[in-house]
């Protein structure tokens, strides 16, 4: 059963990956969620990364990674199709949550829920 889920998810990601916009293109659209935290940008991005790495929605995802870009830190998962941009602010950090394509609501809700818990 678990193998079926993994193969189904892999197939969906492959099909959508061919047509999905890049993260840079996705950033041109409004985020699915935006929030502020009193945590620093490194603390917030670390919390999101650990949360995404430690939880499983459909299958375990081993692609979670962070990518610094100046002061901003982006956290990516599911082959960069889900990501959060974390930027330092005067008091804490700002986060913007994106997906590069429409996916199952439970996947979005789970990943967004982790971002919200880290605030």
N, CA, C and O atoms as a printed pandas DataFrame, in Angstrom:
     atom_number atom_name residue_name chain_id  residue_number  x_coord  y_coord  z_coord
0              1         N          UNK        A               1    0.827   -1.197    0.000
1              2        CA          UNK        A               1    0.000    0.000    0.000
2              3         C          UNK        A               1    0.866    1.252    0.000
3              4         O          UNK        A               1    0.603    2.193   -0.749
4              5         N          UNK        A               2    1.907    1.264    0.848
5              6        CA          UNK        A               2    2.788    2.419    0.912
6              7         C          UNK        A               2    3.554    2.591   -0.401
7              8         O          UNK        A               2    3.781    3.719   -0.840
8              9         N          UNK        A               3    3.954    1.483   -1.028
9             10        CA          UNK        A               3    4.640    1.546   -2.315
10            11         C          UNK        A               3    3.728    2.150   -3.372
11            12         O          UNK        A               3    4.186    2.903   -4.231
12            13         N          UNK        A               4    2.432    1.822   -3.313
13            14        CA          UNK        A               4    1.465    2.395   -4.248
14            15         C          UNK        A               4    1.391    3.911   -4.072
15            16         O          UNK        A               4    1.368    4.649   -5.056
16            17         N          UNK        A               5    1.353    4.377   -2.823
17            18        CA          UNK        A               5    1.301    5.814   -2.557
18            19         C          UNK        A               5    2.533    6.519   -3.092
19            20         O          UNK        A               5    2.435    7.576   -3.714
20            21         N          UNK        A               6    3.691    5.929   -2.847
21            22        CA          UNK        A               6    4.945    6.536   -3.293
22            23         C          UNK        A               6    4.988    6.603   -4.813
23            24         O          UNK        A               6    5.344    7.638   -5.376
24            25         N          UNK        A               7    4.632    5.517   -5.480
25            26        CA          UNK        A               7    4.677    5.519   -6.941
26            27         C          UNK        A               7    3.647    6.471   -7.530
27            28         O          UNK        A               7    3.908    7.116   -8.546
28            29         N          UNK        A               8    2.477    6.565   -6.903
29            30        CA          UNK        A               8    1.457    7.501   -7.372
30            31         C          UNK        A               8    1.946    8.933   -7.220
31            32         O          UNK        A               8    1.820    9.732   -8.147
32            33         N          UNK        A               9    2.502    9.265   -6.061
33            34        CA          UNK        A               9    3.021   10.609   -5.840
34            35         C          UNK        A               9    4.151   10.922   -6.817
35            36         O          UNK        A               9    4.202   12.015   -7.381
36            37         N          UNK        A              10    5.039    9.984   -7.011
37            38        CA          UNK        A              10    6.148   10.198   -7.945
38            39         C          UNK        A              10    5.622   10.470   -9.350
39            40         O          UNK        A              10    6.120   11.360  -10.039
40            41         N          UNK        A              11    4.620    9.709   -9.775
41            42        CA          UNK        A              11    4.025    9.920  -11.094
42            43         C          UNK        A              11    3.382   11.287  -11.219
43            44         O          UNK        A              11    3.532   11.959  -12.239
44            45         N          UNK        A              12    2.673   11.695  -10.195
45            46        CA          UNK        A              12    2.028   13.014  -10.209
46            47         C          UNK        A              12    3.074   14.114  -10.263
47            48         O          UNK        A              12    2.941   15.068  -11.030
48            49         N          UNK        A              13    4.120   13.982   -9.443
49            50        CA          UNK        A              13    5.167   14.996   -9.440
50            51         C          UNK        A              13    5.881   15.071  -10.789
51            52         O          UNK        A              13    6.221   16.159  -11.254
52            53         N          UNK        A              14    6.105   13.924  -11.411
53            54        CA          UNK        A              14    6.753   13.928  -12.724
54            55         C          UNK        A              14    5.881   14.610  -13.763
55            56         O          UNK        A              14    6.369   15.425  -14.547
56            57         N          UNK        A              15    4.597   14.285  -13.774
57            58        CA          UNK        A              15    3.691   14.906  -14.730
58            59         C          UNK        A              15    3.562   16.402  -14.495
59            60         O          UNK        A              15    3.603   17.187  -15.442
60            61         N          UNK        A              16    3.412   16.791  -13.267
61            62        CA          UNK        A              16    3.246   18.204  -12.947
62            63         C          UNK        A              16    4.561   18.962  -13.072
63            64         O          UNK        A              16    4.576   20.147  -13.406
64            65         N          UNK        A              17    5.650   18.278  -12.804
65            66        CA          UNK        A              17    6.956   18.926  -12.869
66            67         C          UNK        A              17    7.285   19.443  -14.253
67            68         O          UNK        A              17    8.001   20.433  -14.396
68            69         N          UNK        A              18    6.762   18.773  -15.282
69            70        CA          UNK        A              18    7.027   19.203  -16.649
70            71         C          UNK        A              18    6.307   20.512  -16.971
71            72         O          UNK        A              18    6.755   21.272  -17.830
72            73         N          UNK        A              19    5.209   20.774  -16.294
73            74        CA          UNK        A              19    4.399   21.937  -16.602
74            75         C          UNK        A              19    4.428   22.986  -15.494
75            76         O          UNK        A              19    3.956   24.106  -15.689
76            77         N          UNK        A              20    4.964   22.641  -14.364
77            78        CA          UNK        A              20    4.924   23.542  -13.209
78            79         C          UNK        A              20    5.880   24.713  -13.411
79            80         O          UNK        A              20    6.958   24.556  -13.984
80            81         N          UNK        A              21    5.476   25.884  -12.936
81            82        CA          UNK        A              21    6.391   27.022  -12.998
82            83         C          UNK        A              21    7.552   26.831  -12.028
83            84         O          UNK        A              21    7.475   26.020  -11.104
84            85         N          UNK        A              22    8.595   27.562  -12.240
85            86        CA          UNK        A              22    9.752   27.523  -11.354
86            87         C          UNK        A              22    9.423   28.297  -10.074
87            88         O          UNK        A              22    8.452   29.054  -10.055
88            89         N          UNK        A              23   10.207   28.126   -9.006
89            90        CA          UNK        A              23    9.997   28.941   -7.816
90            91         C          UNK        A              23   10.048   30.446   -8.118
91            92         O          UNK        A              23    9.248   31.206   -7.573
92            93         N          UNK        A              24   10.971   30.883   -8.972
93            94        CA          UNK        A              24   11.050   32.311   -9.297
94            95         C          UNK        A              24    9.778   32.795   -9.988
95            96         O          UNK        A              24    9.314   33.903   -9.717
96            97         N          UNK        A              25    9.212   31.984  -10.872
97            98        CA          UNK        A              25    7.948   32.348  -11.523
98            99         C          UNK        A              25    6.807   32.355  -10.510
99           100         O          UNK        A              25    5.929   33.215  -10.568
100          101         N          UNK        A              26    6.819   31.408   -9.589
101          102        CA          UNK        A              26    5.776   31.308   -8.577
102          103         C          UNK        A              26    5.788   32.521   -7.658
103          104         O          UNK        A              26    4.731   32.970   -7.213
104          105         N          UNK        A              27    6.963   33.054   -7.370
105          106        CA          UNK        A              27    7.077   34.221   -6.494
106          107         C          UNK        A              27    6.420   35.471   -7.087
107          108         O          UNK        A              27    6.198   36.450   -6.374
108          109         N          UNK        A              28    6.112   35.445   -8.374
109          110        CA          UNK        A              28    5.426   36.569   -9.015
110          111         C          UNK        A              28    3.943   36.624   -8.623
111          112         O          UNK        A              28    3.279   37.641   -8.822
112          113         N          UNK        A              29    3.432   35.516   -8.062
113          114        CA          UNK        A              29    2.038   35.419   -7.637
114          115         C          UNK        A              29    1.958   35.639   -6.123
115          116         O          UNK        A              29    2.968   35.522   -5.429
116          117         N          UNK        A              30    0.761   35.959   -5.604
117          118        CA          UNK        A              30    0.632   36.094   -4.148
118          119         C          UNK        A              30    0.894   34.759   -3.447
119          120         O          UNK        A              30    0.546   33.706   -3.981
120          121         N          UNK        A              31    1.502   34.790   -2.260
121          122        CA          UNK        A              31    1.747   33.539   -1.531
122          123         C          UNK        A              31    0.430   32.925   -1.050
123          124         O          UNK        A              31   -0.572   33.624   -0.903
124          125         N          UNK        A              32    0.444   31.614   -0.806
125          126        CA          UNK        A              32   -0.725   30.948   -0.236
126          127         C          UNK        A              32   -0.925   31.381    1.212
127          128         O          UNK        A              32   -2.052   31.440    1.705
128          129         N          UNK        A              33    0.176   31.680    1.879
129          130        CA          UNK        A              33    0.136   32.135    3.266
130          131         C          UNK        A              33    1.310   33.066    3.502
131          132         O          UNK        A              33    2.405   32.852    2.980
132          133         N          UNK        A              34    1.071   34.104    4.295
133          134        CA          UNK        A              34    2.144   35.007    4.700
134          135         C          UNK        A              34    1.965   35.306    6.177
135          136         O          UNK        A              34    0.847   35.550    6.633
136          137         N          UNK        A              35    3.061   35.288    6.928
137          138        CA          UNK        A              35    2.979   35.543    8.356
138          139         C          UNK        A              35    4.253   36.155    8.894
139          140         O          UNK        A              35    5.266   36.240    8.200
140          141         N          UNK        A              36    4.182   36.583   10.147
141          142        CA          UNK        A              36    5.322   37.186   10.819
142          143         C          UNK        A              36    5.604   36.423   12.104
143          144         O          UNK        A              36    4.711   35.834   12.713
144          145         N          UNK        A              37    6.876   36.450   12.497
145          146        CA          UNK        A              37    7.310   35.755   13.696
146          147         C          UNK        A              37    8.283   36.638   14.464
147          148         O          UNK        A              37    8.946   37.502   13.891
148          149         N          UNK        A              38    8.355   36.409   15.757
149          150        CA          UNK        A              38    9.362   37.082   16.567
150          151         C          UNK        A              38   10.698   36.349   16.506
151          152         O          UNK        A              38   11.712   36.866   16.976
152          153         N          UNK        A              39   10.703   35.142   15.927
153          154        CA          UNK        A              39   11.959   34.395   15.748
154          155         C          UNK        A              39   12.818   35.081   14.692
155          156         O          UNK        A              39   12.310   35.821   13.849
156          157         N          UNK        A              40   14.111   34.831   14.747
157          158        CA          UNK        A              40   15.004   35.336   13.702
158          159         C          UNK        A              40   14.782   34.510   12.438
159          160         O          UNK        A              40   14.200   33.427   12.493
160          161         N          UNK        A              41   15.245   35.021   11.309
161          162        CA          UNK        A              41   15.105   34.290   10.052
162          163         C          UNK        A              41   15.778   32.911   10.121
163          164         O          UNK        A              41   15.176   31.934    9.676
164          165         N          UNK        A              42   17.009   32.790   10.663
165          166        CA          UNK        A              42   17.602   31.452   10.766
166          167         C          UNK        A              42   16.805   30.516   11.684
167          168         O          UNK        A              42   16.664   29.331   11.385
168          169         N          UNK        A              43   16.289   31.038   12.789
169          170        CA          UNK        A              43   15.497   30.197   13.694
170          171         C          UNK        A              43   14.212   29.718   13.017
171          172         O          UNK        A              43   13.850   28.546   13.121
172          173         N          UNK        A              44   13.530   30.621   12.327
173          174        CA          UNK        A              44   12.274   30.275   11.674
174          175         C          UNK        A              44   12.495   29.291   10.530
175          176         O          UNK        A              44   11.755   28.315   10.403
176          177         N          UNK        A              45   13.500   29.534    9.702
177          178        CA          UNK        A              45   13.759   28.625    8.581
178          179         C          UNK        A              45   14.193   27.250    9.085
179          180         O          UNK        A              45   13.841   26.233    8.487
180          181         N          UNK        A              46   14.951   27.210   10.177
181          182        CA          UNK        A              46   15.366   25.931   10.756
182          183         C          UNK        A              46   14.155   25.152   11.279
183          184         O          UNK        A              46   14.063   23.940   11.087
184          185         N          UNK        A              47   13.233   25.848   11.935
185          186        CA          UNK        A              47   12.027   25.197   12.445
186          187         C          UNK        A              47   11.204   24.600   11.302
187          188         O          UNK        A              47   10.748   23.459   11.388
188          189         N          UNK        A              48   11.017   25.374   10.234
189          190        CA          UNK        A              48   10.253   24.886    9.078
190          191         C          UNK        A              48   10.952   23.684    8.460
191          192         O          UNK        A              48   10.309   22.676    8.166
192          193         N          UNK        A              49   12.251   23.779    8.263
193          194        CA          UNK        A              49   13.009   22.683    7.657
194          195         C          UNK        A              49   12.923   21.407    8.496
195          196         O          UNK        A              49   12.699   20.322    7.961
196          197         N          UNK        A              50   13.101   21.542    9.812
197          198        CA          UNK        A              50   13.010   20.362   10.681
198          199         C          UNK        A              50   11.597   19.781   10.660
199          200         O          UNK        A              50   11.428   18.562   10.634
200          201         N          UNK        A              51   10.587   20.644   10.672
201          202        CA          UNK        A              51    9.206   20.170   10.636
202          203         C          UNK        A              51    8.883   19.436    9.349
203          204         O          UNK        A              51    8.272   18.368    9.377
204          205         N          UNK        A              52    9.284   19.994    8.232
205          206        CA          UNK        A              52    9.020   19.341    6.945
206          207         C          UNK        A              52    9.809   18.053    6.805
207          208         O          UNK        A              52    9.328   17.100    6.192
208          209         N          UNK        A              53   11.004   18.006    7.357
209          210        CA          UNK        A              53   11.838   16.798    7.253
210          211         C          UNK        A              53   11.326   15.662    8.136
211          212         O          UNK        A              53   11.484   14.487    7.805
212          213         N          UNK        A              54   10.714   16.021    9.258
213          214        CA          UNK        A              54   10.347   15.020   10.259
214          215         C          UNK        A              54    8.924   14.479   10.107
215          216         O          UNK        A              54    8.557   13.521   10.787
216          217         N          UNK        A              55    8.124   15.073    9.234
217          218        CA          UNK        A              55    6.743   14.620    9.092
218          219         C          UNK        A              55    6.495   14.057    7.701
219          220         O          UNK        A              55    7.196   14.379    6.741
220          221         N          UNK        A              56    5.501   13.226    7.622
221          222        CA          UNK        A              56    5.182   12.535    6.382
222          223         C          UNK        A              56    3.721   12.804    6.036
223          224         O          UNK        A              56    2.843   12.643    6.884
224          225         N          UNK        A              57    3.457   13.212    4.796
225          226        CA          UNK        A              57    2.082   13.423    4.350
226          227         C          UNK        A              57    1.632   12.196    3.570
227          228         O          UNK        A              57    0.800   11.428    4.053
228          229         N          UNK        A              58    2.162   12.006    2.391
229          230        CA          UNK        A              58    1.844   10.839    1.579
230          231         C          UNK        A              58    2.977    9.826    1.684
231          232         O          UNK        A              58    2.746    8.624    1.809
232          233         N          UNK        A              59    4.190   10.326    1.632
233          234        CA          UNK        A              59    5.388    9.489    1.739
234          235         C          UNK        A              59    6.482   10.339    2.361
235          236         O          UNK        A              59    6.387   11.566    2.376
236          237         N          UNK        A              60    7.510    9.698    2.869
237          238        CA          UNK        A              60    8.631   10.439    3.452
238          239         C          UNK        A              60    9.338   11.209    2.342
239          240         O          UNK        A              60    9.622   10.653    1.280
240          241         N          UNK        A              61    9.620   12.474    2.583
241          242        CA          UNK        A              61   10.293   13.314    1.595
242          243         C          UNK        A              61   11.704   13.605    2.078
243          244         O          UNK        A              61   11.899   14.139    3.170
244          245         N          UNK        A              62   12.671   13.255    1.269
245          246        CA          UNK        A              62   14.077   13.478    1.636
246          247         C          UNK        A              62   14.677   14.654    0.871
247          248         O          UNK        A              62   15.896   14.820    0.856
248          249         N          UNK        A              63   13.838   15.471    0.237
249          250        CA          UNK        A              63   14.364   16.564   -0.583
250          251         C          UNK        A              63   14.354   17.917    0.126
251          252         O          UNK        A              63   14.692   18.931   -0.485
252          253         N          UNK        A              64   13.971   17.951    1.403
253          254        CA          UNK        A              64   13.914   19.224    2.120
254          255         C          UNK        A              64   15.317   19.797    2.280
255          256         O          UNK        A              64   16.233   19.107    2.727
256          257         N          UNK        A              65   15.475   21.065    1.911
257          258        CA          UNK        A              65   16.765   21.736    2.050
258          259         C          UNK        A              65   16.550   23.247    2.153
259          260         O          UNK        A              65   15.498   23.761    1.772
260          261         N          UNK        A              66   17.545   23.940    2.664
261          262        CA          UNK        A              66   17.490   25.396    2.739
262          263         C          UNK        A              66   18.475   25.992    1.749
263          264         O          UNK        A              66   19.490   25.388    1.402
264          265         N          UNK        A              67   18.141   27.198    1.306
265          266        CA          UNK        A              67   18.993   27.884    0.343
266          267         C          UNK        A              67   19.060   29.363    0.719
267          268         O          UNK        A              67   18.097   30.097    0.499
268          269         N          UNK        A              68   20.191   29.811    1.284
269          270        CA          UNK        A              68   20.320   31.231    1.611
270          271         C          UNK        A              68   20.511   32.066    0.342
271          272         O          UNK        A              68   21.144   31.629   -0.619
272          273         N          UNK        A              69   19.949   33.273    0.364
273          274        CA          UNK        A              69   20.124   34.219   -0.739
274          275         C          UNK        A              69   20.183   35.608   -0.119
275          276         O          UNK        A              69   19.154   36.260    0.056
276          277         N          UNK        A              70   21.383   36.056    0.212
277          278        CA          UNK        A              70   21.528   37.304    0.947
278          279         C          UNK        A              70   20.987   37.097    2.353
279          280         O          UNK        A              70   21.371   36.149    3.038
280          281         N          UNK        A              71   20.097   37.982    2.783
281          282        CA          UNK        A              71   19.482   37.858    4.105
282          283         C          UNK        A              71   18.320   36.871    4.114
283          284         O          UNK        A              71   17.945   36.359    5.168
284          285         N          UNK        A              72   17.754   36.607    2.948
285          286        CA          UNK        A              72   16.609   35.698    2.855
286          287         C          UNK        A              72   17.067   34.246    2.856
287          288         O          UNK        A              72   18.112   33.909    2.299
288          289         N          UNK        A              73   16.269   33.395    3.490
289          290        CA          UNK        A              73   16.528   31.954    3.491
290          291         C          UNK        A              73   15.272   31.275    2.946
291          292         O          UNK        A              73   14.174   31.484    3.462
292          293         N          UNK        A              74   15.436   30.470    1.911
293          294        CA          UNK        A              74   14.310   29.724    1.361
294          295         C          UNK        A              74   14.418   28.280    1.807
295          296         O          UNK        A              74   15.501   27.694    1.805
296          297         N          UNK        A              75   13.283   27.712    2.191
297          298        CA          UNK        A              75   13.211   26.311    2.586
298          299         C          UNK        A              75   12.379   25.611    1.524
299          300         O          UNK        A              75   11.246   26.010    1.253
300          301         N          UNK        A              76   12.940   24.564    0.921
301          302        CA          UNK        A              76   12.273   23.839   -0.161
302          303         C          UNK        A              76   11.980   22.405    0.253
303          304         O          UNK        A              76   12.715   21.816    1.046
304          305         N          UNK        A              77   10.896   21.846   -0.291
305          306        CA          UNK        A              77   10.583   20.434   -0.109
306          307         C          UNK        A              77    9.832   19.937   -1.338
307          308         O          UNK        A              77    9.459   20.728   -2.204
308          309         N          UNK        A              78    9.612   18.647   -1.413
309          310        CA          UNK        A              78    8.957   17.992   -2.556
310          311         C          UNK        A              78    9.553   18.478   -3.874
311          312         O          UNK        A              78    8.861   19.024   -4.734
312          313         N          UNK        A              79   10.864   18.260   -4.003
313          314        CA          UNK        A              79   11.580   18.606   -5.241
314          315         C          UNK        A              79   11.370   20.070   -5.616
315          316         O          UNK        A              79   11.181   20.394   -6.788
316          317         N          UNK        A              80   11.402   20.939   -4.634
317          318        CA          UNK        A              80   11.276   22.388   -4.789
318          319         C          UNK        A              80    9.883   22.845   -5.221
319          320         O          UNK        A              80    9.717   23.996   -5.625
320          321         N          UNK        A              81    8.875   21.962   -5.143
321          322        CA          UNK        A              81    7.521   22.352   -5.536
322          323         C          UNK        A              81    6.752   23.016   -4.396
323          324         O          UNK        A              81    5.719   23.641   -4.635
324          325         N          UNK        A              82    7.237   22.890   -3.169
325          326        CA          UNK        A              82    6.679   23.573   -2.007
326          327         C          UNK        A              82    7.844   24.314   -1.360
327          328         O          UNK        A              82    8.906   23.737   -1.125
328          329         N          UNK        A              83    7.634   25.603   -1.072
329          330        CA          UNK        A              83    8.737   26.338   -0.456
330          331         C          UNK        A              83    8.230   27.509    0.375
331          332         O          UNK        A              83    7.112   27.993    0.200
332          333         N          UNK        A              84    9.091   27.941    1.280
333          334        CA          UNK        A              84    8.818   29.092    2.141
334          335         C          UNK        A              84   10.020   30.023    2.081
335          336         O          UNK        A              84   11.158   29.599    2.280
336          337         N          UNK        A              85    9.756   31.287    1.807
337          338        CA          UNK        A              85   10.800   32.307    1.818
338          339         C          UNK        A              85   10.757   33.023    3.156
339          340         O          UNK        A              85    9.725   33.580    3.531
340          341         N          UNK        A              86   11.865   33.013    3.872
341          342        CA          UNK        A              86   11.953   33.632    5.199
342          343         C          UNK        A              86   12.900   34.823    5.107
343          344         O          UNK        A              86   14.062   34.684    4.726
344          345         N          UNK        A              87   12.377   36.002    5.465
345          346        CA          UNK        A              87   13.162   37.240    5.385
346          347         C          UNK        A              87   13.234   37.902    6.755
347          348         O          UNK        A              87   12.239   37.947    7.478
348          349         N          UNK        A              88   14.407   38.415    7.112
349          350        CA          UNK        A              88   14.515   39.114    8.405
350          351         C          UNK        A              88   13.728   40.420    8.363
351          352         O          UNK        A              88   13.648   41.084    7.330
352          353         N          UNK        A              89   13.157   40.767    9.494
353          354        CA          UNK        A              89   12.443   42.032    9.673
354          355         C          UNK        A              89   13.034   42.736   10.880
355          356         O          UNK        A              89   13.897   42.190   11.568
356          357         N          UNK        A              90   12.583   43.911   11.127
357          358        CA          UNK        A              90   13.108   44.696   12.254
358          359         C          UNK        A              90   13.016   43.920   13.559
359          360         O          UNK        A              90   13.973   43.874   14.332
360          361         N          UNK        A              91   11.858   43.311   13.801
361          362        CA          UNK        A              91   11.660   42.494   15.003
362          363         C          UNK        A              91   11.208   41.106   14.558
363          364         O          UNK        A              91   10.008   40.842   14.500
364          365         N          UNK        A              92   12.126   40.239   14.252
365          366        CA          UNK        A              92   11.781   38.873   13.881
366          367         C          UNK        A              92   11.965   38.593   12.408
367          368         O          UNK        A              92   12.947   39.013   11.796
368          369         N          UNK        A              93   10.994   37.869   11.838
369          370        CA          UNK        A              93   11.103   37.443   10.446
370          371         C          UNK        A              93    9.726   37.357    9.810
371          372         O          UNK        A              93    8.714   37.196   10.494
372          373         N          UNK        A              94    9.708   37.466    8.491
373          374        CA          UNK        A              94    8.506   37.348    7.671
374          375         C          UNK        A              94    8.640   36.059    6.870
375          376         O          UNK        A              94    9.736   35.717    6.425
376          377         N          UNK        A              95    7.529   35.340    6.681
377          378        CA          UNK        A              95    7.559   34.123    5.880
378          379         C          UNK        A              95    6.458   34.172    4.839
379          380         O          UNK        A              95    5.345   34.620    5.113
380          381         N          UNK        A              96    6.780   33.707    3.643
381          382        CA          UNK        A              96    5.817   33.563    2.554
382          383         C          UNK        A              96    5.862   32.110    2.095
383          384         O          UNK        A              96    6.931   31.580    1.796
384          385         N          UNK        A              97    4.694   31.470    2.042
385          386        CA          UNK        A              97    4.569   30.057    1.709
386          387         C          UNK        A              97    3.973   29.918    0.311
387          388         O          UNK        A              97    2.948   30.528    0.005
388          389         N          UNK        A              98    4.621   29.107   -0.541
389          390        CA          UNK        A              98    4.213   28.932   -1.938
390          391         C          UNK        A              98    4.183   27.455   -2.334
391          392         O          UNK        A              98    4.836   26.620   -1.708
392          393         N          UNK        A              99    3.420   27.149   -3.377
393          394        CA          UNK        A              99    3.533   25.876   -4.088
394          395         C          UNK        A              99    3.596   26.205   -5.576
395          396         O          UNK        A              99    2.962   27.156   -6.033
396          397         N          UNK        A             100    4.352   25.428   -6.320
397          398        CA          UNK        A             100    4.509   25.716   -7.745
398          399         C          UNK        A             100    3.351   25.187   -8.586
399          400         O          UNK        A             100    3.211   25.568   -9.748
400          401         N          UNK        A             101    2.516   24.309   -8.012
401          402        CA          UNK        A             101    1.332   23.825   -8.725
402          403         C          UNK        A             101    0.287   23.402   -7.713
403          404         O          UNK        A             101    0.599   23.209   -6.538
404          405         N          UNK        A             102   -0.948   23.258   -8.158
405          406        CA          UNK        A             102   -2.030   22.817   -7.272
406          407         C          UNK        A             102   -1.797   21.354   -6.929
407          408         O          UNK        A             102   -1.574   20.519   -7.805
408          409         N          UNK        A             103   -1.853   21.066   -5.647
409          410        CA          UNK        A             103   -1.664   19.689   -5.211
410          411         C          UNK        A             103   -2.763   19.334   -4.230
411          412         O          UNK        A             103   -3.632   20.155   -3.937
412          413         N          UNK        A             104   -2.726   18.126   -3.730
413          414        CA          UNK        A             104   -3.766   17.653   -2.817
414          415         C          UNK        A             104   -3.901   18.606   -1.627
415          416         O          UNK        A             104   -2.900   19.025   -1.046
416          417         N          UNK        A             105   -5.144   18.947   -1.269
417          418        CA          UNK        A             105   -5.356   19.876   -0.156
418          419         C          UNK        A             105   -4.706   19.428    1.147
419          420         O          UNK        A             105   -4.240   20.266    1.918
420          421         N          UNK        A             106   -4.664   18.114    1.409
421          422        CA          UNK        A             106   -4.059   17.649    2.656
422          423         C          UNK        A             106   -2.549   17.879    2.666
423          424         O          UNK        A             106   -1.965   18.086    3.731
424          425         N          UNK        A             107   -1.918   17.847    1.512
425          426        CA          UNK        A             107   -0.478   18.123    1.441
426          427         C          UNK        A             107   -0.225   19.594    1.751
427          428         O          UNK        A             107    0.634   19.927    2.567
428          429         N          UNK        A             108   -0.979   20.467    1.094
429          430        CA          UNK        A             108   -0.818   21.906    1.332
430          431         C          UNK        A             108   -1.119   22.242    2.793
431          432         O          UNK        A             108   -0.372   22.985    3.430
432          433         N          UNK        A             109   -2.214   21.693    3.319
433          434        CA          UNK        A             109   -2.604   21.979    4.702
434          435         C          UNK        A             109   -1.526   21.520    5.686
435          436         O          UNK        A             109   -1.232   22.224    6.652
436          437         N          UNK        A             110   -0.942   20.356    5.450
437          438        CA          UNK        A             110    0.097   19.850    6.345
438          439         C          UNK        A             110    1.333   20.739    6.320
439          440         O          UNK        A             110    1.831   21.141    7.372
440          441         N          UNK        A             111    1.830   21.048    5.130
441          442        CA          UNK        A             111    3.047   21.858    5.018
442          443         C          UNK        A             111    2.802   23.287    5.531
443          444         O          UNK        A             111    3.662   23.859    6.199
444          445         N          UNK        A             112    1.645   23.856    5.224
445          446        CA          UNK        A             112    1.314   25.201    5.716
446          447         C          UNK        A             112    1.139   25.188    7.232
447          448         O          UNK        A             112    1.537   26.133    7.914
448          449         N          UNK        A             113    0.549   24.126    7.757
449          450        CA          UNK        A             113    0.370   24.007    9.203
450          451         C          UNK        A             113    1.693   24.018    9.952
451          452         O          UNK        A             113    1.791   24.596   11.034
452          453         N          UNK        A             114    2.701   23.388    9.388
453          454        CA          UNK        A             114    4.027   23.385   10.007
454          455         C          UNK        A             114    4.603   24.799   10.007
455          456         O          UNK        A             114    5.187   25.235   10.999
456          457         N          UNK        A             115    4.438   25.511    8.895
457          458        CA          UNK        A             115    4.918   26.890    8.837
458          459         C          UNK        A             115    4.244   27.724    9.924
459          460         O          UNK        A             115    4.908   28.487   10.626
460          461         N          UNK        A             116    2.921   27.579   10.062
461          462        CA          UNK        A             116    2.178   28.365   11.055
462          463         C          UNK        A             116    2.605   28.001   12.482
463          464         O          UNK        A             116    2.701   28.883   13.335
464          465         N          UNK        A             117    2.863   26.718   12.753
465          466        CA          UNK        A             117    3.292   26.315   14.095
466          467         C          UNK        A             117    4.669   26.887   14.432
467          468         O          UNK        A             117    4.966   27.132   15.601
468          469         N          UNK        A             118    5.497   27.099   13.433
469          470        CA          UNK        A             118    6.831   27.630   13.680
470          471         C          UNK        A             118    6.826   29.125   13.991
471          472         O          UNK        A             118    7.793   29.648   14.543
472          473         N          UNK        A             119    5.755   29.801   13.644
473          474        CA          UNK        A             119    5.698   31.246   13.917
474          475         C          UNK        A             119    5.760   31.484   15.403
475          476         O          UNK        A             119    5.726   32.632   15.846
